[in-house]
Amino acid sequence: MNLTIVGAGYVGLVTGACFAQLGHNVICVDNDSDKIKALKKLKIPIYEPGLDDLVKKNFREGRISFTTDIAGAVKKSLVIFIAIGTPPKENGEADLTGIEKVAFTIARAMTDYRLIVEKSTVPVETGRWVKHTIEINKKKKVGFDVASNPEFLREGRAIRDFMHPDRIVLGVESKKAEGILRELYGRIDASVLVTDIRSAELIKHASNSFLALKISYINAVAKVCELSGADIEQVAEGMGMDKRVGRAFLDAGIGFGGFCLPKDLDAFITISQKLGYDFGLLKEVKKTNEFQKDDFIRKIESSLWNIKDKTIAVLGLAFKPDTDDMRFAPSIDIIQVLQRHGAVIRAYDPKAMHKAKKIFKGVKFCRDAYEAASSSDCLIILTEWQEFKELDFKKMKRLLKQPLIFDGRNIFAPEVLKGLGFKYVCIGKGAGIKE
């Protein structure tokens, strides 16, 4: 099948590469000419495990191509996926001006039946507006369908999630659209849920908001554990053994980040307000997430006494491991607050430093964790990269001015580090906040 993916970002590029791997002919379109030039030279603009090889393989085999010409791509494709960004406005509402512009361009370029599919995470009723925009702007009396096919790709595991999904959601208005999408995904073995478009649009926001709720809930429980002397990991393990609860997303830490959960949480709150419902529960989720970062800084301050003029080694900048994505990463707020307090920051991340350099000023970016720790007053962990779990802590102890570690992701065993002579401060462990 001939497809166009509009938007060559985290979602669009992974989606295009995976569809090409399934045997479809894919055109990836983006209005960023520099990005398209780089892709044509097989320079992948994002880090996602396995993506580099997948794009190169399918490009060489002629199943994926890159262009800035959306109109030309639409003319060659039966299905057009819209996978462009929907950044939040100041009020939390998603900015859909890009979606409207793409819909207009598609309308003007159509010469025959096309299926236009929302892949971006959009507010409920966006499909209705996309359909309206195309209807009033199409040049010829050609038929078309609009559908919603929300993505559930986790950065760091996006290719695996695409090829082996929990479910495929198809929000459609016609049997023709359903048939095309079923054929498109025919080689993937997964449960398919067919819904109306509005329900499909809501599924993504409702899912991500619920995951954010689980994270904030376990972080709130972690605070109770700290105050009572309990161990959050043991509590989470006991909760997760209940099949109604599940263990996933019950890891305490400094809160969630990334582009999806914060943005979708804000958007769902705003969507609900516009529909006439005050979703107070989700407002508390957001408040708890902000509290985690503030509380982590208080932990640092309580152990260092004064943050001013202290050198702090930061390990991990991306919002999660196995990605270079810095969007809404907790590290941004934490580092900037520490800098405002007068701290000197030495930082290292395996993949995200090229993007972090565009965000932070006055940060010393180091070649590895050991350089970051050298002559620092303490070490803080903000991303749970695997290589951090394998550090030589005897060497770390020699490099640090004092053996003090703040672990925002609970990746170490407190008893092990204490046995090596460290003061180890983590999240949700009463024993972990004492000398």
SEMARRO-840866 format. One record per residue (C-alpha): residue number from 0; x, y, z. Coordinates in nm, 2 decimals, m for minus. Layout:
<site k="NUM" east="X" north="Y" up="Z"/>
...
***
This chain:
<site k="0" east="0.00" north="0.00" up="0.00"/>
<site k="1" east="0.12" north="0.36" up="m0.07"/>
<site k="2" east="0.13" north="0.57" up="0.24"/>
<site k="3" east="0.23" north="0.93" up="0.34"/>
<site k="4" east="0.34" north="1.01" up="0.69"/>
<site k="5" east="0.32" north="1.39" up="0.75"/>
<site k="6" east="0.57" north="1.47" up="1.03"/>
<site k="7" east="0.91" north="1.30" up="1.06"/>
<site k="8" east="0.95" north="1.33" up="1.44"/>
<site k="9" east="0.95" north="1.07" up="1.71"/>
<site k="10" east="0.61" north="0.93" up="1.61"/>
<site k="11" east="0.62" north="0.99" up="1.24"/>
<site k="12" east="0.96" north="0.85" up="1.16"/>
<site k="13" east="0.91" north="0.54" up="1.37"/>
<site k="14" east="0.57" north="0.48" up="1.22"/>
<site k="15" east="0.70" north="0.53" up="0.86"/>
<site k="16" east="1.00" north="0.30" up="0.92"/>
<site k="17" east="0.79" north="0.03" up="1.07"/>
<site k="18" east="0.52" north="0.04" up="0.79"/>
<site k="19" east="0.80" north="0.02" up="0.54"/>
<site k="20" east="0.94" north="m0.28" up="0.72"/>
<site k="21" east="0.59" north="m0.44" up="0.69"/>
<site k="22" east="0.63" north="m0.40" up="0.31"/>
<site k="23" east="0.44" north="m0.08" up="0.24"/>
<site k="24" east="0.57" north="0.21" up="0.03"/>
<site k="25" east="0.62" north="0.51" up="0.26"/>
<site k="26" east="0.68" north="0.88" up="0.20"/>
<site k="27" east="0.78" north="1.07" up="0.50"/>
<site k="28" east="0.70" north="1.44" up="0.47"/>
<site k="29" east="0.83" north="1.73" up="0.70"/>
<site k="30" east="0.84" north="2.10" up="0.65"/>
<site k="31" east="1.19" north="2.11" up="0.81"/>
<site k="32" east="1.41" north="2.11" up="0.50"/>
<site k="33" east="1.73" north="2.05" up="0.71"/>
<site k="34" east="1.58" north="1.74" up="0.87"/>
<site k="35" east="1.47" north="1.61" up="0.53"/>
<site k="36" east="1.82" north="1.67" up="0.38"/>
<site k="37" east="1.97" north="1.49" up="0.67"/>
<site k="38" east="1.73" north="1.19" up="0.64"/>
<site k="39" east="1.81" north="1.17" up="0.27"/>
<site k="40" east="2.17" north="1.13" up="0.37"/>
<site k="41" east="2.05" north="0.87" up="0.63"/>
<site k="42" east="2.14" north="1.08" up="0.92"/>
<site k="43" east="1.87" north="1.01" up="1.18"/>
<site k="44" east="1.77" north="1.32" up="1.38"/>
<site k="45" east="1.66" north="1.13" up="1.70"/>
<site k="46" east="1.79" north="0.85" up="1.91"/>
<site k="47" east="1.56" north="0.55" up="1.93"/>
<site k="48" east="1.71" north="0.19" up="1.96"/>
<site k="49" east="1.70" north="0.01" up="1.63"/>
<site k="50" east="1.56" north="0.31" up="1.43"/>
<site k="51" east="1.88" north="0.39" up="1.25"/>
<site k="52" east="1.92" north="0.04" up="1.11"/>
<site k="53" east="1.55" north="0.01" up="1.02"/>
<site k="54" east="1.54" north="0.34" up="0.82"/>
<site k="55" east="1.87" north="0.26" up="0.64"/>
<site k="56" east="1.75" north="m0.09" up="0.54"/>
<site k="57" east="1.42" north="0.03" up="0.40"/>
<site k="58" east="1.56" north="0.33" up="0.23"/>
<site k="59" east="1.81" north="0.11" up="0.04"/>
<site k="60" east="1.54" north="m0.13" up="m0.05"/>
<site k="61" east="1.33" north="0.16" up="m0.19"/>
<site k="62" east="1.03" north="0.14" up="0.06"/>
<site k="63" east="1.08" north="0.47" up="0.24"/>
<site k="64" east="1.16" north="0.81" up="0.10"/>
<site k="65" east="1.17" north="1.17" up="0.24"/>
<site k="66" east="1.04" north="1.50" up="0.10"/>
<site k="67" east="0.91" north="1.84" up="0.19"/>
<site k="68" east="0.65" north="1.83" up="m0.08"/>
<site k="69" east="0.33" north="1.72" up="0.10"/>
<site k="70" east="0.11" north="1.78" up="m0.21"/>
<site k="71" east="0.32" north="1.56" up="m0.42"/>
<site k="72" east="0.32" north="1.29" up="m0.16"/>
<site k="73" east="m0.06" north="1.31" up="m0.12"/>
<site k="74" east="m0.11" north="1.25" up="m0.50"/>
<site k="75" east="0.09" north="0.93" up="m0.47"/>
<site k="76" east="m0.07" north="0.78" up="m0.16"/>
<site k="77" east="m0.39" north="0.61" up="m0.07"/>
<site k="78" east="m0.35" north="0.67" up="0.31"/>
<site k="79" east="m0.22" north="0.99" up="0.47"/>
<site k="80" east="m0.12" north="0.98" up="0.84"/>
<site k="81" east="m0.10" north="1.31" up="1.02"/>
<site k="82" east="0.18" north="1.28" up="1.28"/>
<site k="83" east="0.28" north="1.63" up="1.35"/>
<site k="84" east="0.33" north="1.79" up="1.68"/>
<site k="85" east="0.04" north="1.93" up="1.89"/>
<site k="86" east="0.24" north="2.14" up="2.14"/>
<site k="87" east="0.05" north="2.28" up="2.44"/>
<site k="88" east="m0.06" north="2.64" up="2.46"/>
<site k="89" east="m0.01" north="2.84" up="2.78"/>
<site k="90" east="m0.35" north="2.73" up="2.90"/>
<site k="91" east="m0.27" north="2.36" up="2.84"/>
<site k="92" east="m0.48" north="2.33" up="2.53"/>
<site k="93" east="m0.33" north="2.16" up="2.23"/>
<site k="94" east="m0.22" north="2.39" up="1.95"/>
<site k="95" east="m0.39" north="2.24" up="1.64"/>
<site k="96" east="m0.30" north="2.51" up="1.39"/>
<site k="97" east="m0.05" north="2.27" up="1.23"/>
<site k="98" east="m0.32" north="2.00" up="1.19"/>
<site k="99" east="m0.55" north="2.25" up="1.02"/>
<site k="100" east="m0.28" north="2.36" up="0.78"/>
<site k="101" east="m0.20" north="2.00" up="0.69"/>
<site k="102" east="m0.57" north="1.92" up="0.64"/>
<site k="103" east="m0.60" north="2.22" up="0.41"/>
<site k="104" east="m0.30" north="2.11" up="0.20"/>
<site k="105" east="m0.43" north="1.76" up="0.17"/>
<site k="106" east="m0.76" north="1.89" up="0.05"/>
<site k="107" east="m0.61" north="2.10" up="m0.22"/>
<site k="108" east="m0.39" north="1.81" up="m0.34"/>
<site k="109" east="m0.64" north="1.53" up="m0.35"/>
<site k="110" east="m0.74" north="1.40" up="m0.69"/>
<site k="111" east="m0.90" north="1.07" up="m0.59"/>
<site k="112" east="m1.03" north="0.89" up="m0.28"/>
<site k="113" east="m0.79" north="0.93" up="0.02"/>
<site k="114" east="m0.80" north="0.81" up="0.38"/>
<site k="115" east="m0.67" north="1.07" up="0.62"/>
<site k="116" east="m0.57" north="0.93" up="0.96"/>
<site k="117" east="m0.50" north="1.12" up="1.28"/>
<site k="118" east="m0.19" north="0.97" up="1.43"/>
<site k="119" east="m0.10" north="1.27" up="1.64"/>
<site k="120" east="m0.25" north="1.29" up="1.99"/>
<site k="121" east="m0.54" north="1.53" up="1.94"/>
<site k="122" east="m0.84" north="1.65" up="2.15"/>
<site k="123" east="m1.18" north="1.48" up="2.10"/>
<site k="124" east="m1.37" north="1.63" up="1.80"/>
<site k="125" east="m1.05" north="1.71" up="1.61"/>
<site k="126" east="m1.15" north="1.45" up="1.35"/>
<site k="127" east="m1.47" north="1.64" up="1.29"/>
<site k="128" east="m1.28" north="1.96" up="1.22"/>
<site k="129" east="m1.03" north="1.78" up="0.99"/>
<site k="130" east="m1.32" north="1.64" up="0.79"/>
<site k="131" east="m1.48" north="1.99" up="0.77"/>
<site k="132" east="m1.16" north="2.15" up="0.66"/>
<site k="133" east="m1.10" north="1.90" up="0.38"/>
<site k="134" east="m1.47" north="1.91" up="0.27"/>
<site k="135" east="m1.47" north="2.29" up="0.23"/>
<site k="136" east="m1.13" north="2.31" up="0.06"/>
<site k="137" east="m1.11" north="2.02" up="m0.17"/>
<site k="138" east="m1.08" north="2.12" up="m0.54"/>
<site k="139" east="m1.27" north="1.83" up="m0.69"/>
<site k="140" east="m1.57" north="1.62" up="m0.59"/>
<site k="141" east="m1.36" north="1.33" up="m0.46"/>
<site k="142" east="m1.45" north="1.10" up="m0.18"/>
<site k="143" east="m1.24" north="1.07" up="0.14"/>
<site k="144" east="m1.26" north="0.93" up="0.49"/>
<site k="145" east="m1.11" north="1.06" up="0.81"/>
<site k="146" east="m1.00" north="0.82" up="1.08"/>
<site k="147" east="m0.83" north="0.81" up="1.42"/>
<site k="148" east="m0.55" north="0.56" up="1.48"/>
<site k="149" east="m0.38" north="0.68" up="1.81"/>
<site k="150" east="m0.02" north="0.57" up="1.87"/>
<site k="151" east="0.10" north="0.40" up="2.19"/>
<site k="152" east="0.47" north="0.41" up="2.13"/>
<site k="153" east="0.71" north="0.44" up="2.43"/>
<site k="154" east="1.03" north="0.61" up="2.36"/>
<site k="155" east="1.31" north="0.37" up="2.39"/>
<site k="156" east="1.08" north="0.08" up="2.30"/>
<site k="157" east="0.90" north="0.24" up="2.01"/>
<site k="158" east="0.98" north="m0.02" up="1.74"/>
<site k="159" east="0.89" north="m0.31" up="1.96"/>
<site k="160" east="0.57" north="m0.13" up="2.06"/>
<site k="161" east="0.47" north="m0.08" up="1.70"/>
<site k="162" east="0.55" north="m0.44" up="1.59"/>
<site k="163" east="0.40" north="m0.60" up="1.90"/>
<site k="164" east="0.13" north="m0.37" up="2.04"/>
<site k="165" east="m0.11" north="m0.44" up="2.32"/>
<site k="166" east="m0.39" north="m0.32" up="2.09"/>
<site k="167" east="m0.46" north="m0.14" up="1.76"/>
<site k="168" east="m0.73" north="0.12" up="1.79"/>
<site k="169" east="m0.92" north="0.22" up="1.47"/>
<site k="170" east="m1.16" north="0.51" up="1.50"/>
<site k="171" east="m1.36" north="0.51" up="1.18"/>
<site k="172" east="m1.68" north="0.62" up="1.01"/>
<site k="173" east="m1.70" north="0.37" up="0.73"/>
<site k="174" east="m1.64" north="0.01" up="0.65"/>
<site k="175" east="m1.41" north="0.12" up="0.37"/>
<site k="176" east="m1.18" north="0.30" up="0.61"/>
<site k="177" east="m1.19" north="0.01" up="0.85"/>
<site k="178" east="m1.10" north="m0.23" up="0.57"/>
<site k="179" east="m0.81" north="m0.03" up="0.45"/>
<site k="180" east="m0.66" north="0.01" up="0.80"/>
<site k="181" east="m0.71" north="m0.36" up="0.88"/>
<site k="182" east="m0.52" north="m0.45" up="0.56"/>
<site k="183" east="m0.25" north="m0.20" up="0.65"/>
<site k="184" east="m0.19" north="m0.36" up="0.98"/>
<site k="185" east="m0.26" north="m0.71" up="0.85"/>
<site k="186" east="0.09" north="m0.85" up="0.92"/>
<site k="187" east="0.08" north="m0.75" up="1.29"/>
<site k="188" east="m0.07" north="m1.00" up="1.54"/>
<site k="189" east="m0.26" north="m0.78" up="1.79"/>
<site k="190" east="m0.61" north="m0.72" up="1.91"/>
<site k="191" east="m0.80" north="m0.47" up="1.70"/>
<site k="192" east="m1.05" north="m0.24" up="1.86"/>
<site k="193" east="m1.28" north="m0.06" up="1.62"/>
<site k="194" east="m1.46" north="0.25" up="1.76"/>
<site k="195" east="m1.61" north="0.58" up="1.65"/>
<site k="196" east="m1.36" north="0.86" up="1.59"/>
<site k="197" east="m1.44" north="1.05" up="1.91"/>
<site k="198" east="m1.38" north="0.74" up="2.13"/>
<site k="199" east="m1.05" north="0.67" up="1.96"/>
<site k="200" east="m0.94" north="1.03" up="2.02"/>
<site k="201" east="m1.03" north="1.00" up="2.39"/>
<site k="202" east="m0.86" north="0.66" up="2.44"/>
<site k="203" east="m0.51" north="0.81" up="2.41"/>
<site k="204" east="m0.57" north="1.10" up="2.64"/>
<site k="205" east="m0.75" north="0.88" up="2.89"/>
<site k="206" east="m0.47" north="0.62" up="2.88"/>
<site k="207" east="m0.19" north="0.86" up="2.93"/>
<site k="208" east="m0.37" north="1.05" up="3.20"/>
<site k="209" east="m0.43" north="0.73" up="3.39"/>
<site k="210" east="m0.06" north="0.63" up="3.37"/>
<site k="211" east="0.03" north="0.98" up="3.50"/>
<site k="212" east="m0.22" north="0.92" up="3.78"/>
<site k="213" east="m0.05" north="0.58" up="3.87"/>
<site k="214" east="0.29" north="0.75" up="3.88"/>
<site k="215" east="0.18" north="1.04" up="4.10"/>
<site k="216" east="m0.01" north="0.80" up="4.33"/>
<site k="217" east="0.29" north="0.58" up="4.40"/>
<site k="218" east="0.50" north="0.90" up="4.45"/>
<site k="219" east="0.25" north="1.02" up="4.71"/>
<site k="220" east="0.27" north="0.68" up="4.88"/>
<site k="221" east="0.65" north="0.70" up="4.86"/>
<site k="222" east="0.63" north="1.02" up="5.07"/>
<site k="223" east="0.42" north="0.84" up="5.33"/>
<site k="224" east="0.69" north="0.56" up="5.33"/>
<site k="225" east="0.96" north="0.81" up="5.39"/>
<site k="226" east="0.78" north="0.96" up="5.69"/>
<site k="227" east="0.69" north="0.62" up="5.84"/>
<site k="228" east="1.01" north="0.43" up="5.77"/>
<site k="229" east="0.85" north="0.19" up="5.52"/>
<site k="230" east="1.01" north="0.08" up="5.19"/>
<site k="231" east="0.82" north="0.20" up="4.87"/>
<site k="232" east="0.96" north="m0.08" up="4.66"/>
<site k="233" east="0.82" north="m0.35" up="4.89"/>
<site k="234" east="0.49" north="m0.16" up="4.90"/>
<site k="235" east="0.47" north="m0.13" up="4.52"/>
<site k="236" east="0.56" north="m0.50" up="4.49"/>
<site k="237" east="0.27" north="m0.60" up="4.72"/>
<site k="238" east="0.03" north="m0.37" up="4.53"/>
<site k="239" east="0.15" north="m0.49" up="4.19"/>
<site k="240" east="0.08" north="m0.86" up="4.28"/>
<site k="241" east="m0.29" north="m0.77" up="4.27"/>
<site k="242" east="m0.40" north="m0.82" up="3.91"/>
<site k="243" east="m0.65" north="m0.54" up="3.94"/>
<site k="244" east="m0.36" north="m0.30" up="4.01"/>
<site k="245" east="m0.06" north="m0.43" up="3.82"/>
<site k="246" east="0.31" north="m0.35" up="3.89"/>
<site k="247" east="0.37" north="m0.13" up="3.58"/>
<site k="248" east="0.41" north="0.24" up="3.64"/>
<site k="249" east="0.45" north="0.19" up="4.02"/>
<site k="250" east="0.81" north="0.30" up="4.04"/>
<site k="251" east="0.86" north="0.60" up="4.27"/>
<site k="252" east="1.09" north="0.88" up="4.15"/>
<site k="253" east="1.12" north="1.25" up="4.07"/>
<site k="254" east="0.81" north="1.24" up="3.86"/>
<site k="255" east="0.71" north="1.19" up="3.50"/>
<site k="256" east="0.83" north="1.39" up="3.21"/>
<site k="257" east="0.86" north="1.36" up="2.83"/>
<site k="258" east="0.64" north="1.51" up="2.57"/>
<site k="259" east="0.34" north="1.28" up="2.61"/>
<site k="260" east="0.23" north="1.25" up="2.97"/>
<site k="261" east="0.26" north="1.62" up="3.08"/>
<site k="262" east="0.11" north="1.74" up="2.75"/>
<site k="263" east="m0.17" north="1.49" up="2.74"/>
<site k="264" east="m0.25" north="1.54" up="3.11"/>
<site k="265" east="m0.29" north="1.92" up="3.06"/>
<site k="266" east="m0.48" north="1.87" up="2.74"/>
<site k="267" east="m0.73" north="1.62" up="2.90"/>
<site k="268" east="m0.79" north="1.87" up="3.19"/>
<site k="269" east="m0.86" north="2.14" up="2.94"/>
<site k="270" east="m1.07" north="1.92" up="2.72"/>
<site k="271" east="m1.28" north="1.83" up="3.02"/>
<site k="272" east="m1.32" north="2.19" up="3.12"/>
<site k="273" east="m1.44" north="2.29" up="2.78"/>
<site k="274" east="m1.69" north="2.02" up="2.79"/>
<site k="275" east="m1.82" north="2.14" up="3.13"/>
<site k="276" east="m1.64" north="1.90" up="3.37"/>
<site k="277" east="m1.38" north="2.01" up="3.63"/>
<site k="278" east="m1.14" north="1.71" up="3.63"/>
<site k="279" east="m1.00" north="1.79" up="3.98"/>
<site k="280" east="m0.84" north="1.45" up="4.02"/>
<site k="281" east="m0.60" north="1.51" up="3.73"/>
<site k="282" east="m0.51" north="1.86" up="3.87"/>
<site k="283" east="m0.39" north="1.68" up="4.18"/>
<site k="284" east="m0.19" north="1.44" up="3.97"/>
<site k="285" east="m0.01" north="1.74" up="3.81"/>
<site k="286" east="0.04" north="1.90" up="4.15"/>
<site k="287" east="0.19" north="1.58" up="4.30"/>
<site k="288" east="0.43" north="1.56" up="4.00"/>
<site k="289" east="0.56" north="1.91" up="4.06"/>
<site k="290" east="0.59" north="1.83" up="4.43"/>
<site k="291" east="0.83" north="1.55" up="4.36"/>
<site k="292" east="1.09" north="1.77" up="4.20"/>
<site k="293" east="1.06" north="2.03" up="4.47"/>
<site k="294" east="1.10" north="1.77" up="4.74"/>
<site k="295" east="1.40" north="1.62" up="4.57"/>
<site k="296" east="1.57" north="1.96" up="4.58"/>
<site k="297" east="1.48" north="1.99" up="4.95"/>
<site k="298" east="1.65" north="1.66" up="5.01"/>
<site k="299" east="1.97" north="1.79" up="4.84"/>
<site k="300" east="1.96" north="2.12" up="5.04"/>
<site k="301" east="1.90" north="1.94" up="5.37"/>
<site k="302" east="2.22" north="1.74" up="5.32"/>
<site k="303" east="2.45" north="2.00" up="5.17"/>
<site k="304" east="2.33" north="2.27" up="5.41"/>
<site k="305" east="2.40" north="2.55" up="5.15"/>
<site k="306" east="2.37" north="2.48" up="4.78"/>
<site k="307" east="2.55" north="2.80" up="4.68"/>
<site k="308" east="2.90" north="2.74" up="4.54"/>
<site k="309" east="2.86" north="2.36" up="4.57"/>
<site k="310" east="2.95" north="2.15" up="4.27"/>
<site k="311" east="2.68" north="1.89" up="4.19"/>
<site k="312" east="2.74" north="1.60" up="3.95"/>
<site k="313" east="2.42" north="1.52" up="3.75"/>
<site k="314" east="2.39" north="1.18" up="3.59"/>
<site k="315" east="2.10" north="1.16" up="3.33"/>
<site k="316" east="1.93" north="1.44" up="3.15"/>
<site k="317" east="1.68" north="1.28" up="2.91"/>
<site k="318" east="1.34" north="1.23" up="3.06"/>
<site k="319" east="1.39" north="0.85" up="3.05"/>
<site k="320" east="1.66" north="0.60" up="2.94"/>
<site k="321" east="1.71" north="0.49" up="2.58"/>
<site k="322" east="1.61" north="0.82" up="2.43"/>
<site k="323" east="1.76" north="1.16" up="2.37"/>
<site k="324" east="1.43" north="1.34" up="2.43"/>
<site k="325" east="1.46" north="1.64" up="2.66"/>
<site k="326" east="1.11" north="1.76" up="2.63"/>
<site k="327" east="0.96" north="1.83" up="2.97"/>
<site k="328" east="1.24" north="1.63" up="3.13"/>
<site k="329" east="1.25" north="1.67" up="3.51"/>
<site k="330" east="1.62" north="1.74" up="3.48"/>
<site k="331" east="1.54" north="2.08" up="3.33"/>
<site k="332" east="1.35" north="2.21" up="3.63"/>
<site k="333" east="1.58" north="2.05" up="3.89"/>
<site k="334" east="1.91" north="2.18" up="3.73"/>
<site k="335" east="1.77" north="2.53" up="3.67"/>
<site k="336" east="1.66" north="2.56" up="4.04"/>
<site k="337" east="2.00" north="2.43" up="4.16"/>
<site k="338" east="2.17" north="2.69" up="3.94"/>
<site k="339" east="1.94" north="2.97" up="4.08"/>
<site k="340" east="2.05" north="2.86" up="4.42"/>
<site k="341" east="2.42" north="2.91" up="4.31"/>
<site k="342" east="2.52" north="2.55" up="4.24"/>
<site k="343" east="2.79" north="2.46" up="3.98"/>
<site k="344" east="2.66" north="2.17" up="3.76"/>
<site k="345" east="2.87" north="1.90" up="3.60"/>
<site k="346" east="2.64" north="1.68" up="3.38"/>
<site k="347" east="2.66" north="1.36" up="3.18"/>
<site k="348" east="2.40" north="1.17" up="2.97"/>
<site k="349" east="2.48" north="0.89" up="2.73"/>
<site k="350" east="2.26" north="1.03" up="2.44"/>
<site k="351" east="2.09" north="1.36" up="2.53"/>
<site k="352" east="2.38" north="1.60" up="2.58"/>
<site k="353" east="2.36" north="1.74" up="2.22"/>
<site k="354" east="2.01" north="1.85" up="2.29"/>
<site k="355" east="2.07" north="1.95" up="2.65"/>
<site k="356" east="2.34" north="2.19" up="2.54"/>
<site k="357" east="2.07" north="2.39" up="2.36"/>
<site k="358" east="1.87" north="2.42" up="2.69"/>
<site k="359" east="2.12" north="2.48" up="2.97"/>
<site k="360" east="2.36" north="2.76" up="3.01"/>
<site k="361" east="2.66" north="2.74" up="3.24"/>
<site k="362" east="2.66" north="2.36" up="3.27"/>
<site k="363" east="2.98" north="2.17" up="3.23"/>
<site k="364" east="2.90" north="1.87" up="3.01"/>
<site k="365" east="3.14" north="1.58" up="3.08"/>
<site k="366" east="3.25" north="1.28" up="2.87"/>
<site k="367" east="3.14" north="1.02" up="3.13"/>
<site k="368" east="3.00" north="0.98" up="3.48"/>
<site k="369" east="3.34" north="0.98" up="3.64"/>
<site k="370" east="3.44" north="1.31" up="3.49"/>
<site k="371" east="3.12" north="1.46" up="3.62"/>
<site k="372" east="3.18" north="1.32" up="3.97"/>
<site k="373" east="3.54" north="1.45" up="3.99"/>
<site k="374" east="3.57" north="1.70" up="4.27"/>
<site k="375" east="3.19" north="1.73" up="4.31"/>
<site k="376" east="3.02" north="1.78" up="4.64"/>
<site k="377" east="2.76" north="1.52" up="4.56"/>
<site k="378" east="2.62" north="1.30" up="4.29"/>
<site k="379" east="2.25" north="1.31" up="4.18"/>
<site k="380" east="2.08" north="1.05" up="3.95"/>
<site k="381" east="1.80" north="1.19" up="3.73"/>
<site k="382" east="1.77" north="0.92" up="3.46"/>
<site k="383" east="1.80" north="0.54" up="3.51"/>
<site k="384" east="2.04" north="0.46" up="3.23"/>
<site k="385" east="2.17" north="0.10" up="3.25"/>
<site k="386" east="2.53" north="0.22" up="3.25"/>
<site k="387" east="2.47" north="0.41" up="3.57"/>
<site k="388" east="2.37" north="0.08" up="3.74"/>
<site k="389" east="2.71" north="m0.06" up="3.65"/>
<site k="390" east="2.93" north="0.22" up="3.79"/>
<site k="391" east="3.25" north="0.15" up="3.99"/>
<site k="392" east="3.14" north="0.31" up="4.32"/>
<site k="393" east="3.48" north="0.26" up="4.49"/>
<site k="394" east="3.62" north="0.48" up="4.21"/>
<site k="395" east="3.32" north="0.72" up="4.26"/>
<site k="396" east="3.40" north="0.75" up="4.63"/>
<site k="397" east="3.76" north="0.85" up="4.55"/>
<site k="398" east="3.64" north="1.12" up="4.30"/>
<site k="399" east="3.37" north="1.29" up="4.50"/>
<site k="400" east="3.46" north="1.54" up="4.77"/>
<site k="401" east="3.22" north="1.36" up="5.00"/>
<site k="402" east="3.04" north="1.02" up="4.95"/>
<site k="403" east="2.69" north="1.16" up="4.90"/>
<site k="404" east="2.44" north="1.03" up="4.64"/>
<site k="405" east="2.09" north="1.15" up="4.57"/>
<site k="406" east="1.91" north="0.89" up="4.37"/>
<site k="407" east="1.59" north="1.03" up="4.20"/>
<site k="408" east="1.52" north="0.69" up="4.03"/>
<site k="409" east="1.59" north="0.44" up="4.31"/>
<site k="410" east="1.83" north="0.24" up="4.09"/>
<site k="411" east="2.07" north="0.13" up="4.37"/>
<site k="412" east="2.04" north="m0.09" up="4.67"/>
<site k="413" east="2.07" north="0.13" up="4.98"/>
<site k="414" east="2.25" north="m0.14" up="5.18"/>
<site k="415" east="2.52" north="m0.19" up="4.92"/>
<site k="416" east="2.60" north="0.18" up="4.89"/>
<site k="417" east="2.59" north="0.23" up="5.27"/>
<site k="418" east="2.82" north="m0.07" up="5.30"/>
<site k="419" east="3.07" north="0.12" up="5.07"/>
<site k="420" east="3.05" north="0.42" up="5.30"/>
<site k="421" east="2.81" north="0.64" up="5.11"/>
<site k="422" east="2.53" north="0.85" up="5.24"/>
<site k="423" east="2.25" north="0.74" up="5.01"/>
<site k="424" east="1.93" north="0.95" up="4.97"/>
<site k="425" east="1.66" north="0.80" up="4.76"/>
<site k="426" east="1.28" north="0.82" up="4.71"/>
<site k="427" east="1.03" north="0.65" up="4.94"/>
<site k="428" east="1.26" north="0.45" up="5.17"/>
<site k="429" east="1.25" north="0.56" up="5.53"/>
<site k="430" east="1.59" north="0.39" up="5.60"/>
<site k="431" east="1.73" north="0.55" up="5.29"/>
<site k="432" east="1.71" north="0.91" up="5.42"/>
<site k="433" east="1.91" north="0.85" up="5.74"/>
<site k="434" east="2.29" north="0.84" up="5.79"/>
***
